[in-house]
Amino acid sequence: MSLDIALIAIGFLLASTLGAYLLAAYGGARSQSLILVLALFAGTGALLATGTIEMAGRYGFSVVLALFAFTMVFLFSPLIFYPIRRLNEIIRFASLVDFLTFRFRGRAIAVIACSSLIIVTMPLFLAQFLALSSVHDFLFEDDKWLFRLNDFAVIMLINWSAIKQGMARSLRWVMAAAGFLLLLALATSALISVESIFGSIGEMNQWVVSSGQRLIVQRMDSSYSLFVIFLAASFALPINFSIVISEHISDDQVYVSAWGYPLLMLLASITIFPLLWSGIAVQSSSPLQDYLFAIPALVQHPIAAGLGAASIVLVSIALLCNLSTMLAKMVLNSFILPTKALHQQPHLSRWINLRLLAVSAGLIIAGALLNHIVKARSITDLYLVGFAGLAHLTPGMLASIYLPNINRTGVI
């Protein structure tokens, strides 16, 4: 059955990426807004695909507040991002590091901000590798290293294409394909799991009450902490900053994203608890973070299992591509370009592109090596660590906008 699921997953991967590419290439203004919302939706990566089910088991309904807080990035855009966007019309900012360097004028702030972003996003790298490993372990028993090498080759191919054609716009359709596939997988897996295990939603509700799960998931003791961490992290996440600022999206797209992004997240949140309860009811031996594909496979639905596995693979690869290329551009601007005499460099564009590819490959390899050294088994833990680190960068962003007297030393 694993071979059937693997073939189905490959089919879904090809169909979704082809569909998103055609929509991005030949669609109109409305399709661009849809692609933007789906790309933002996929920005959480493996957290939404796998980690939220584990978070629901730990923190109950607090996970819904956390996800809603993460989507409030556009609600606060007039206060935080609009001033930067107006300035971006004159001075282009590729990243948060560029903005902080422009505001506080010094290489020290560039080096420290870039190093901090690399450190705090590395747990997000590890989370994607852990999600990919879970799918590989489920689908393939032998020669799993071949599939890991295949993932690396695919990531490098996408990165090279994005670097040559413009990173932000080239990667957006990949993120959109991942977002669409993830939303479809969550809905399909939840529906099939409920019907196969409980019979109907009404019977599931009766089981939730009789088993005591209704009281268990009503825990809200961690809601404040999760809300603050996810809200603050959403502003400093490189993907959100890049989409809202450096891509210079239109005001109409900002308006659509302000309600479309939270709506997609709300729809995705509806599926989390049925998947959790289905796994608990059937006493699945799989980890909670594997329920998206493990539960449909357990109830003999290979199409839903393949769809879930494909969504996890695509959303993890898309986020790895996005993070590695964005961080590579920050490293180039902060560490490499200031020390080079660029006017003496022939074929400057090709020279820069090759170094971007080399740095992005180095980041991917570093994450893969750390994944073998750090024996982490919880995607939720990795995301909480990474988001807590990103939350520490948001005060510097706010200070740079609203505190004109603050200096470089204070931000550092």
N, C-alpha and C positions, 0 to 999 in steps of 0.2 A: 504493500500500500504506500510505502514511503516513496517509491519510484513514481507511482501515479501522482502523488501530491507534488513531487518535485517537477514533473513535466507540466502539471497544471499551473504551478507557481511561475515557471519560466514563461508560459503562455500569457499569463496576466501581466508579468513584467514587460514583455514586448508590446502588448496591446496598449497598456496604459501610457508608456513612454512615447509610443508612436502617436497616440491620440493627443497627448499634451503638446507634442512638437507641432503637429498640424494645426492645433488650435492657436498656438503662439505665433506660428508663421503666417497663417491665413485668416485668423479671426479678426473681428473688429474691435472697437473700443470696449464693448461690453465683455468680450472674451478676455481682454487684458485685465479688466477689473476682477473677473472670475479667477484668472490665473494668479493674480496678486493675493487674493483671499486664500486660495488653496495653498499657495506657497507659504504664507504666514501660518496657516493651520499645520503644515508639516514641519514648521520650525522647531517644534518641541522634540522632534526626532523619536527615538525609541521610548521616551517617557510616556507619550500618549498611547503608543502601540502596546507597550508592555508594562511600564512602571506604574501607570495609574491604577491598574487592577491590584497590584501589590499595595499601593498607597491606600486604596479603598479598604483592603483587609486590615491595614494598620490604623488608619485615622478616620475611617467612616466617611460621613458626609463632608468632612473638612476638605477632601480632595476636590470637591466641586467648587468650593470657594477659592481654592488655590488655582485651579484652571481658569476660573473667571477672572481672578486678579491678573493672570498672565495675559489676558486679552485686553486689559484696560489700557494698553500702551497707546492706542489711538484716542481713547477718551481724554487722556491728558496731553495729547499732541499740541493743542493750542498753548499750553503752559511751558512745554519742554522742547518739543521738536520744531514747532513753527518758527521760533526765533533762530534756531540753527539753520532751518531751511531757507529763511530769508538771507542769511549770511552766505549760505551755500551757493546762492545765485551769483555771487561775486568771487568767492574763494571755494573751490571744490574740496570737500572733505570725503575721503574714501573710507574713513573709519572714525571711531571715537578717539583713537590715539591722535589722528590728525587734528581733530578739533581741540583737544586738550593742549597739544603742542602749539597750535596757533594762539590759543588764549593765554598760555603761560610762558611762551617764548623761551625754550631751552631744550637742549638735547636730553638733559636728565629726565625731564618729565616724559619725553617720548620713549626713552629706554625703559623707565620704570613702568609706565602705563602699558607698553607692549609686553613686557615680561609678565606683568600681573595678569593680563588677558590670557596669555598662553598658559600660565599656571592654573587659573581658575576654569579654563575651558578644557583642560586635559581630562578631568573626570567625565566630561561629556563625550570626549573621544572614547574613553574606556567603556562608557555605557553603550555606545554604538557597536563596538567590537564584541561586547558581551551579548548583545542582542543577535548579532550575526552568528556568533558561536552557538547560541541556543538553537537557531534554525538549522545550522549545519549538523549539529549533534542529533537533531530530531530526524532530519531527512537522510543523512548519509552516515553509515557506520565506519567505513574505511576511507582512507585517502582524503581526510578532511582538509589537510594542508593544501591540496590541489585547489580546492574551492576557495580557500583563503587567498591563495596567490591569484586566483581568477578575480576575486573581489578587488584586490590591490590593482590589478591591471585595468579593470573597469574604471576604478576611481581615478587613476592616472590619465586614462584616455579622456574621461569627461573633463578633468582639470585642464589638460592641455588644450582641448577644444575651447573651453571657457576662457582661458588666458588669451588665446589668439583672437577670439571674437568679441571679448568684453565679458568680464566675469559675471556681473550682476544679471544682465539680461539673458545670458546663455544658461545660467544655472536656475533661473526662475521657473522655466517650464519643467525642469527635472523635479524641482520641489513641488510644483503643481501636480504633476503626475503622482508623486508620492502621497500628497494630501488627498487626492481623489481616491486612490486605491485604499488608503487607510480608512477613510470614512466609509467606503463600501464594505471593507472587511469587518469593521466593527459592527455595522448593522447586520450583515449576513451572519456572522458568527454568533451574535447575541440571539438573533431570531431562531436560528437552527438549534442552538443549545437549549433555549427555553422550551421549544416545541418537543425536542427529543427527550429531554430529561423530566420536565414537569408536565408537558402536555398542552398547557396554555398559560397565559399571563395570570389569569385568576388563580389557578392552582399554584403557581409560583408564589403569589402573594400569600396564599394560605400557608404554604411551607415556611415562608419568611417569618410569619407571626408565630406559628407553632414551634419552630426551632429556636426562637429567641434572637434570630438575626436582625429583626427590626430594632431591637434595643441596642444590639451591638454596633450597628452602623450609624446610630444616632450620636455617636461620640463627636463632640466638637471642642474638646479640650486643647487640641493643637491648631485650631482654625486660625487664630490670630497670628501665630508665628508663621504658618505656611502662607497666609495671605500676604504678609509683609515681605517675606523672602521672594515669593513669585512675582509680586508687583514690582519690587525694586530690580530684580534680575531681568525683567522684560525690557527695561530701558537700556541696559548695558549689553544685552545679548548682541553680538556682532551682526547676526542676520537681521534682526529688527532694525538696528541702526542703519544698516546698509540699504534696506528696502525703503525706509521712511525718509532717509536723508540723501544718501549718495546717488540713488536712482532718480531722484527728483520726480516723484510721482505727482500726478495732477491732484488738484483739490477734490475733484469728483471721485477719484480713486480713494482718496483718504476718507471721504464721506461714506462710500460703499464699504470700505474695510472696517469703519467704526462700528457698523452694525452686523456686517456679514461675518467677520472674524469671530466675535462672541457667539453668534448664532450657530456656526459650525461647531464651536467648542461645546456649546450647550447640547447639541444633537449627539455629539460624541460621548458626552458625560452620561447620557441616558443609557448607553449600552454597557457601562462599566459594571454596575452592580448586578444586572442579570448574568453576565459572564462570571462574576465572582461567585454568586449564589449557585450557579450551575455546577461549577467545579467543586464547591463544598458539598453540595447535595449528592453528587456522584462519587465523592471521596477520591478525587483524582490525585494520583501520586506526582503529577507534574508540578513544578514551581508555579506560583501565581503569575509570574511574568511571562509564562509560556501559554497561558490559557487561550490566547487569541487563535492559536492554531492547534493546540493540544486537545481542547475540548471537542471541537468539530471532528478531529481525527478519532477521538475516543468513541463518538457516537456514529462512526462510519459515514462521514460526509467529506470525502476527499476534496471536492471542489471548494468548499468553505475553508478547509484546512490549507489548501494550496493558496487560496486568496489571502488568508491571514499571514502565511509565511512570506508570500510575495510582497505584501505591504510592509512587513517589518524589514525585509532586505532592502527594498527601494527607499524607504524613509531613512534608514540608517546610512545607506550609501550617499543619498542626497545631502544629508546633514554633514557627513564627513567631507564631501566635496566642498560644500559651502564654507565650513569652518576652516579647512586647510588652506583654501585659496585666499580667504580673507585674512587669516593670520599671516600667511606668506607675504601678502602685500604690506601688512603692518611691519613685519620684520625687515622687508626691503627698504621701506621708507625710514625706519627708525635706526637700523643697524648698518645697512650696506651702502645705500646711496649717499649718505652724508660724508662718507670717507673716500668716495671715488671722484676722480676728475672726469666727469661724464662727457665733457667736450672733446676729450681725447679718445673716446671709445667709439670705434667704428661699428656700424650696424647696431645702434643703441637699442632699438625696439626688440630685436631678436635677443640681444644680451640680457635685457630685463626679463623677457619672457622665459628664457632658460633658467634664470635664477629663481623666478617665481615657481617654476615647476620643480626645481631642485629643493627649495625650501618646503613646499607643500608635501613633496615626497618624504622629506626628512621628518616632518610632523606626523605623517601617517605611520611611518616606520617606528618613530618614538612611541606613539600610542600603542602600536601592536606589541612592542617589546614590553612596555609597562603593563599591558594586559596579561602577559605571561608572568611578570614579576609580582604584581599586585593581585592576589588571589581573591578579588572581589566577586561576589556572587549575587549582589543585589543592585539592579539598575536604579531603584529608588534611592538607595544610599548615595550612589554616585551623582545622581542629579541633585539631591539635596546639598551635597558638598559643593558641586559646581555652581548652583544657583546662589548659595550663601556667599560664595566668593564674588560672583557677579554683582550681588547686591551691595558689596562694599565699594564698587566703582561708581554707583549712581550718585552718592553725595558730591563727588568731585564734579560730575556733570551739572548738577543743580547749582553748585557754588559758582561754576564758571559762567553761568547765565545770570544769576540773581545776586551774587555777592561781588561787586566790582572791586572791592578793596582787598579781597583775599589774594595771597601771593602763592608762588610756586611751592615754597616750603610748607605752607599750610595744607595744600592739596596732597603733597607727598606724605 
